[in-house]
């Protein structure tokens, strides 16, 4: 048994070694593409003169290992804070096909990891009920956001959402009975940028 399969089995991650290999492949490909465009000497000089970026060294600008490591950390974080289709189906007392159907119709947010779907836990309350208005809010978010961007937008405090003087996240706003329309407006405003 390899080290990777031991870890996957020990944590019941719901992933295969092939899934992990695919994540690594995608991270390495993303890192390789980052090196495709580097700054010219004139661009570097402009940045140093006008943007406060002192000492830019194009030879040291690309840290592929750092890029790959950061991407894998994000991908593994998504896995660690999510449920597999089977796990969610068991907790909800429904068939896995029903969970996949809800992912397709947008009433649940899912992330494809390898050949599997993962369902981030931020979209549920403690009783595994979805956030009020979740499907409407998800539909309003711009297409193509990375799962970490979606999660960050949902769980990080938003200065436009205040309850009793406390800045709250979209998740907390919805859980505390805040108007879904307010979160929907904020989600729709993301497409304007």
DANOR-V970776 format. One record per backbone hydrogen bond with DSSP energy under -0.5 kcal/mol. NH is the residue of the N-H (numbers start at 1). CO is the residue of the C=O. If there is no record, write none. Layout:
NH&CO, NH&CO
This chain:
6&2, 7&3, 8&4, 9&5, 10&6, 11&7, 12&9, 13&8, 20&16, 21&17, 22&18, 23&19, 24&20, 25&21, 26&22, 27&23, 28&24, 29&25, 30&26, 31&27, 32&28, 33&29, 34&30, 35&31, 35&32, 36&33, 37&34, 38&36, 44&40, 45&41, 46&42, 47&43, 48&44, 49&45, 50&46, 51&47, 53&47, 54&52, 56&53, 58&56, 60&57, 61&57, 63&61, 64&62, 67&63, 68&64, 69&65, 70&66, 71&67, 72&68, 73&69, 74&70, 75&71, 76&72, 77&73, 78&74, 79&75, 80&76, 81&77, 82&79, 83&119, 85&117, 88&84, 89&85, 90&86, 91&87, 92&88, 93&89, 94&89, 98&95, 99&95, 100&96, 101&97, 102&98, 103&99, 104&100, 105&101, 106&102, 106&103, 107&102, 108&102, 111&118, 113&111, 113&116, 116&113, 118&111, 119&83, 120&118, 121&81, 123&120, 124&121, 125&129, 128&125, 131&123, 134&131, 137&133, 138&134, 139&135, 140&136, 140&137, 141&137, 141&138, 145&142, 149&146, 150&146, 151&147, 152&148, 153&149, 154&150, 155&151, 156&152, 158&168, 161&158, 162&160, 163&166, 166&163, 168&161, 170&153, 170&156, 171&154, 173&169, 174&170, 175&171, 176&172, 177&174, 178&173, 182&179, 183&179, 184&180, 185&181, 186&182, 187&183, 188&184, 189&185, 190&186, 190&187, 191&188, 192&189, 193&190
